[in-house]
Amino acid sequence: MEPIGINFGFLFMQLIVVLVLIGLPIISLMDLAKRKLTGTPLAIWVLIICAIPMLGSLAYWIIKPTPEKV
């Protein structure tokens, strides 16, 4: 324990967790904007990522949607 009562290792880990929780959905939405998705698939992915940020972002990176060939 630190003399002033702050455990900097634990504080650093909390900071990393918060940055991931905020950063992953933002990065996912930015990547989604670069893809050539339009219409319903784009709207569904945006809603999923915004409604359930961590789960939606992880699903986005695992599935990696591609535009449909017409």
N, C-alpha and C positions, 0 to 999 in steps of 0.2 A: 504494500500500500504506500502510496505517495505521502509525503509529509503534509500536504495540503488536503488530502482526502480525495484526490481525483486520480482515477486509474486511466492513464492515457491510452493504454492498449485497448481497453474496452471502449473508450470514447472513439478511437480510430475505427474499430470494427462497426460501431453504430453508424458512423459517418459513411462508411462504404456501403452498408445496407441501404441507407436512405438514398444515396446517390444512385444505386442500382434500381431501387423502386421508382425513382423519378426518371432516371435516364433511359431505361430500357423501353418504356412505352413511347417516349419522345423519339428515340432512335428508330423504333419500329414504324411510327407514323411518318417520319421523314423518308425511310426506305420505301414505304408504301406509296408515297407521293411520287417517287422516281419511277416506279413500275408503270407499265402501260395498262393498268386495270381501269375499267370504266363502268359506270352504271351500278347495278346491284351488287356485284362482287366487291367493288370498292367500298360501297356504303356498309355492307355487312362487316368487312374487316375493320373499318373505322369504328363502328359501333362496338364490336367485340373488344378491340384494344382499349377503347375509352371506358366501357362498362366494367370490364374485368382486366385491369392493366397488366398485372403480372402473368396471369394465365393466358390472356389474349395475346400478349407479346411473345410468350414462349410458344404458343400454338402457331403464331405467324412465322416464327423462325424455323420451326420444325416442318411445317407444311410448305412454306415458300410458294405462295400462289403465283401462277403464270397466267398471262392473258390467254383467253380462248381463241383458237384459230377459227376464222369464219370462212 
